[in-house]
């Protein structure tokens, strides 16, 4: 029987110590591995079930605009590949200025390789297919990390992997933000960091780490930053706990880290330069809008909205916009008990305890909030400047995702400890090891009481079963006009001109019209959109700066009445259409269709009915 033994090096777990000479290599996939991955895939399908009911015409109920943005991103990947265009920038949205895709959440590491499937299946199907697949893939790589490098029990690895892939905070972000569920590379990066100190393999380990980091940059830079911060805390904590061993491997670790960093920088230097210096780049967000979003202390013990035990009404009083903890009382209590019991004999548990404390405190934000009430007590972010690079873009509450990851690993350790009760003592650790550095499931103290297993399994089950995810809520959305999907617009929009949908797409208005571009896979450029771009001061703002005509359209929609118009309004409308390089203005079915048609008629003249839209051919107006 193969028994993994924790080694007090920077490696998470040493190669298994063989108790029998004919040991089967652990890294060979087993039936348990296949069953685990299959279960994750089924769970990913289940979470996305409400989308599959009508995948062409449903979007997230919680973040419908984000959902449409990511459908648009899949179309962007397909368009870039089909036309061999630079994927770092596009003029198909926010025409004529365009959008810096590296300065936005662009998911290029996913949308480009999946471009052939997007061309074949369409962005709606690709979105739902990828969302479930990303959840399952993250759980799968987490299972691999745990089963190969930390625990003996495959069941323990399954439980930990399921939590890491489908934690409440991750499922929360699955509501329209697939970039935050695309964490399948992160367990591989963590394992590679922890192996940088391996003697004789520094070059290979560094190269692999560099490739993984470079790829993750094109998936989600923010999650990579959180992972880097977590790895930094792990390494520092280990160095404090094992100073002698740290000094022994420091040179190898530094050499491997240097190779990995240099390779990642080499591969991503131009895209990163483009992100901060290319067209439509920006410096920080206007007003540091994310800086104050900290985690409510009550959220840690509250059940998340999208779990079987969750209550949607609770979110109205707790938190601002995200649910990155929301673990519920049972898991919090179990975690505290597990840490108390494991921390004395497990190095991994001690490091997890450090992670939990550091990132729980860091996630609080500038003011401590309890049950939705902001107290007068300063949080850690009150002492951090909004102007620091990277910090200005960070949302403190998202640091709690590291806490969620630590609890997932802790669940695996706890289950492995319970599964190991009654086992024979583990063979002695390798030379140089301390006696307490063994796998959590391996206890050299000898057999334990038989009741420990059922009680332990029941405790873990009671903690995690209430967090079982429900299918993500979805709502119907109107399909685009037949004029758009059937290509009726083509005679009206020559190359170099835009189709101006009404209302103009923005981060508040125009969700359906943004989808027109996505569902035609960017066949025509549009003004406005849903993105982050620079204002006149170079600060990042959401959406395009409003033109007078787009502002007039939005105010008319809000008031459901056409204001008194002047000749200046009409002159400005023509000027805005020239700026947008407009060819036609198109109004489809809309709750405010009547008042919008009245407004546009008063501004630029009577429309014509073409198929199922109102159309203004403005080429004679704008030249």
Beta strands, then each sheet from edge to edge (+ up, - down):
strand 1: 2-3
strand 2: 17-18
strand 3: 58-60
strand 4: 89-90
strand 5: 99-100
strand 6: 367-370
strand 7: 373-378
strand 8: 474-476
strand 9: 498-502
strand 10: 532-534
strand 11: 540-542
strand 12: 582-587
strand 13: 608-610
strand 14: 613-617
sheet 1: 1+ 2-
sheet 2: 3+ 8-
sheet 3: 4+ 5-
sheet 4: 6+ 7-
sheet 5: 9+ 12+ 14- 13+
sheet 6: 10+ 11-
end
